[in-house]
Amino acid sequence: MRIIDASNRAGLAAIASRDAARRPDVERQAAAIVKDVRIRGDAALVDWTKKLDDPRATARSVLRPISKAALQRGWRETPSSVRAAIRQAVKHLERVAERQVPRGFTVRVAPGIAIEQRVQPLARVGCYVPGGRYPLPSTLLMTVVPARVAGVRETIVVCPRPLPVVLAAAIEAGASAVFAIGGAQAIAALAYGTRSIARVDKIVGPGNAWVAAAKALVSPDCAIDLHAGPSEIVVYSNRGNAEWIAADLIAQAEHDPAARAIFVTTKRRLANAVAQAVERRMPDSGPAKTSIARNGAIVVARTQREAVDVVNALAPEHLVVDEDANVDAFRAAGTIFVGPWSVQAAGDYATGSNHVLPTGGAARFRGGLGAADFVRLFTVQRLTRRGLAGIAPSVVTLAEAEGLTAHAASVRVRR
């Protein structure tokens, strides 16, 4: 694992760059698929599913949700230990999500003027669950559970390869329906609707490059959670266990060959120890080996302040820091794990926090998915005659200052 100094600006720029995450060829292909589904609806959805995911797919298997009998069969085929783990994860997610839902309020800003904030759950949400290299029941839980807790009436799950463990998670999470579709075609169907699949208000959940491109394409017409890219971890430590740090870096790197795993420290001896531990623990092949070789790095800073600046500039999806670190100093991370026992993998599954997190530097302006993402806030305004009279001079003055004389007249006419 390469070691660079924090003073090496070119080296830092290289590990911070996310340009490779965008692929024009993928964006063009995703655009063609989205356009086709938008125009031809169900027929295009079936055609693209056959072409890209399953040549044996039929209109029935694509356009109808998975039956209750099949869901129950998936539950029975899932080992009891896995079902118990799913139950615990759901319980913890519910406890956190319940505290995340915004509260309504009414404030009287002046005599005769009351502003009420209302919180309304979205009506229908689409939850994307990848079905590639590994089954991801945890992603289903992370998207469906907070939506249900927020009060969403329908949670529609799409997954190109819903294995039994994913179906078991759908039952425990309380998903409304599960469709065996994926890719850009599933995103388009959720965003614009077809005869068989109702349009949703928002699409959440991570996916491959085609899914990410499709979400970006439909975002002007359908809300999305965030623009997901390859997974990221930054570990900042000056006194951690080298073997544990190496294990955390490799764990995150196994998600994707394009994943990013970076260790930041002020201790060169620890940097060398972590580099050696990574080499010892590295699998002989697979995405982790490719990821570490391409995007892995160890940054040695001269001071703690310089190290913190490096971490903030990276704005990682996951950040792991020492117990005695000043957490408030880190201004940009999707989620922060504090101390040697706060292993990042725990947050992927069962802590109750969400693992759908911002990547590509988006942690500068938002955090992870939560129940608040599944509601809309709006206001109700009530003015009495006295209330309007109290602010009428200000309203008229400001309207005329902007040249909007009809605005001013709509107030004057009520005097």
N, C-alpha and C positions, 0 to 999 in steps of 0.2 A: 504494500500500500504506500503510495508516494507521500512524502513529507515535504511541505513547503512552508516558508516563513511568511508571516502575516505582512511583512514589508514587501513581498513579491506581488506587486499589483497585477501584473499580467497573469500570474498563477491564480490569484483570487478571482480575477475576472473570468477565467476559464471555468472554475468550479461553480461560479455563480450563474453562468450563462444557461438559460433555458431555451435558447433558440431551436435546438434540435428537437424539442418536444412538438413543434409544429411541422407538419408534412403536407406540402401543397398537393401532392398526388392523392393523399387520403382525403383532404378537404374537398377536392374535385369529385371524387367518387361518392363521398357522403352527400354532397349537394345533389348529384344525379339521383341517388336513391331517395332522398327526402322529396325531391320534386316529383318523382314517379309515384310515390305513395300518396302524396298530396293530390295528384291528379286522378290516379286509377284506384286508390283506396285498397279494398280487400284483395283485389286481384294482384296488385303490385306487391302487397305484403306477402302473399303466398308465393309468388314467383321469386322474390328475393330471398325468402327463407329457404326455399328449395335450392337455390343457386349457391347460397353462402353458408348455410348452417346444416341442412339435413335434406338430401335428395329424396328421402322417403316421406317427407312432410306432405300432408294433405290439407285441403281447405278446412276439414273438420278439426285436425290437430292444431292448426294455426289460428283459426278464427274463433274457436270456442275455448272458454276457460277450462283448466284442468278440473275434472269432476271431483266431487266430495269423496267418492270412493277411492279415487287415485290418491288424493291427499291423505286419506286415512291409511292407505296402504304404505305410503311413504313414511308415515309416522311409525307404523308397526315395524318397518324394515330398518328403521334407525335404532342403533343400539341404545339401551336404556340409559347408559352413562352419558351418551351424547344428548339425549332428551333432557336429562337432569341438568346438564350444563346449559342448555338452551333456556330452561326455565329460570335458572339463576340469573343469566344474562338479561332476560326480559324483566325480571323483578328489579334489578338494579337500574336498568334503563328507564323503567317507569318512575322510579323514585326521583331520579334526576330531572326527567322531562316534566314532571308535575310542577317543579319549581321554576321551570323555564318559560312557562306560558305567561305572557304579559297580562297585567291586570287592567281592567277598565277603571275609569275614575271620572268624576265631575268636579270642575273647578269654577268658582265664581270670580271672574277676573275683575269685575266692577259691579256696582249695583245695577241689576237688570240684565246682566250678561253672563250666561252660563255656557261653558264648553265641556262637552262630554266626550271622553274617548271610549269607543267601543271596540271589543276584540271579537272577531268573527272567524271561526275556522274555515279553511278552504273547503270546498264541497268535494272535490275529487283530486287525488294525487296519484301520479305514476311513479313507481319505485323500480329502478333498474338494478338488477342483480346479475353481475357477470357470470358467465358459465364456461370460462375458458380452461386454463391449466388446472385450476382447483375449484371445487364447489365452495361457495361463499355464503353459507347460511348466516354468518355474522352480519354481512352487509344487508341482508333482508331485515334482520332485527333492528339494525341501526337506522333504517329508513322507515319501516312500517310502525314500529312502536311509538316513536315520538309523534308521528302523524296521528295515530289513534288517540294518544293521550291529549293531544291538542284539540281533539274533537272532529277530525276529518271524517266525513261520513263514508267515503269509499277510498280504499287504498288498493290500487291496481298494480300487481307485481308482474314484471316481464323478465324472463330469464331464458336464454337460448337453450340451456341444457339443465332443467331443474331436476337434479338428482334427489333421491329420497330424503336426504338430510335437509335439503332446501325446502321441500314440501313440509317436512316436520316443523321447520322454523316458521313457515307461513301459517300453520295452524296455531302455534303457540303465540305468535305475534298478533294474530287477529287480522290477517290480510283478507280483503273482500274477495279477491279473485287473483288467480295466477295464470298467465298465458305463457306458452312455450315459444316465445319469440325473442329475438335480440337484435343487436346491431343498430345501424342507422335507420333501418326500416321500422324497428319497434319504437324508436324515438319519434319518428315522423307520425306513426299511427297515434301515439299518445298525444302529440302536440296538436294535430289537426283533426283527429278522429276519422274513423271509417264507418261503414255500415255496421260492423260487428264490434268495434272498440270505441267507446265513448271518449270524446276529447277531455283531457284533464286540465286542471288549473295550474299545475306545477309538476315538473319532472325532477326527481332527485336520484342520487346514487352514482357511483363511479362506473367507468367502463373503459374499453380499449380506445385507441386513437379514433376509430370511426364513430364510436358513440360520443366521444368528447367533441368531435367536429360537428356531428349532427345536433348536439345540444346547443352549441354555439349558433348554428344556423337557425334553429327554431326559436331562440331566446327572444327575438323581437315580438313573437306571437304567443309564446307560452313561457311562463316563468321557469327558471331553473335554479338549482341550489348554488352551484359554482362551476367554474371551468376546471375540471379535474385533469391533472397531468400525472406523470410518473411519481411514485411515492418518494418521500424524502425523510431523512433523519439527520439531526445534528446532535452530537453528544459534546457537552462542555464540561470538562473535569480537570482538576489539578491533583486529585488524590484518590481517584477511583481504582477499582480492580481492573487491571488490563484485560484479563480473560472475560470478565463480564461486559466490558465496553466493546470488545471485539465481537462477542456473541450478539449484542444489540445491533451493531452495524450490519453484520451478516444477516440477521433475522429480517431487517427491513429491506436489505438488498435482494432477498429471494423473491420479492413481489414481482420484479420486472427487470429485464436486462438494462432498462433505462433508468432504474431507480438511482437515487443519490444518497450516499452514506458518507458523512464527514465527521471527523473528530477534531475538536478545537481545544487547545490546552496552552498553558504557559510553561509546562515542564517538559523539556526535551527528553529526559529519561523516560517519562511516562509515554511520550509519543513513540519512542523506539519500542517500548514494551508492547504497546497496542499493535504496532505494525507487525511485530513478530507473532503476536497472538492471532492476528487475522490470518496470517500465512498458515499457521498451524491448524486453525479451525476451518479454513476455506474448503468447501466441497470440491471434488475433482472437476465437476462440470455443473452446468445449470445457470440460471439467471443471476444468482448471487455472485458467482465468479466473474461473469461478464460485467455486471454492474459495478463491482469493486474496481475492476481493471479500468473501466471507462470513466466512471464518475466518482470513485472513492478517493478520499484525500484526508491527510492529517495536516492541520494548520497549527503552527507553533507561533504564539504571540509573545511579545516582549513583556506586556503588562496585562493585568486583568481587564483594564479598561479597553485596551486594544482588542482583546479576545471577545469582549461583549460587543464591541463595534462590528467585528467580523460576523458574529452570530446574527445581530440585528440586520446586517446587510443581506445575509442569506435568507432571512425570513422563512425558516423551515416549517414544513408540515408538522413534524414531531421534534421536540427539543427535550433532551435529558440533561439535567444539571445536578451538581453536588448539593447535598443537604444544606450546606451553609451558604449557598449562592444567594445573591440578592435578586430574587425573582422579579422584583419591580424594575430591574435594569433591562430586562429583556422585553422589548416593545413590540416584537413581531414574531409570533409563532402560533401555529394552529392550536397546539396544546403543549403543555409543559409538564414533564415528569420530574419530580424532585426527590432526590435521594437514591441510594443503591437498590432499594427494594421496589422502587416505582418503575418496574420494567415496562418498556413501551408495549410489548406484546400483550400485557394485561389489559391495556386500554383498547386493544383491537377487539377484545372479546367480552370482558365481564366486569369492568369497573363501574359501568353505568354512564360514563362519558361516551361521546360519539366518535367513531373512527372515520366518518366522512368529513374530511378536513381540507382546508385550502392548500394548494400546491402552487409551484411556479411563482412564488413571491406574493401570492394573494393574501397571505397572513398579515401583510401590512395593513389591510383594511377590513378583514373579517375573520371570524373564528369558525369553528366547526358547526356541522348541522345540529339543530336542536329543535325543540318543540315550537319555539318562536318563529321558525321558518315556515310553519304550517298554518299560520293565522294572518289575517290582514287587520291592520289598525285603521280606523276611520273616526271622524269626529261628527258630532251632532251639535249644532249651534242654536241657542235660543236667546233672543233679545226681546225685552219688553219695550214699551214706548219710552220709559225713563232711560233704559239702557242705550237705546239708539240715540236719544237726545244727548246723552253724555259724551258720545264719541263722534257725533255727526260733524262738528267743526273739523276734527282731524281727518275724517274720511273725505269730506269735500275738499279740503286743502290739498291732500295728497293726490286725489283724483285729478284735480285741475293742474297740479304740478306735472302730472304725466300726460296732460292733454286729453284726458278721457272725460269729456264734459257730460256725456250721457250717464256715466257712473255717478258723477256729482248730482245730476238732476234726479236720479232714482232715490237719493237720500233727501234732497230738498222737498220733493213732492210729498213726503210723508210728514212734514212739519205742520 
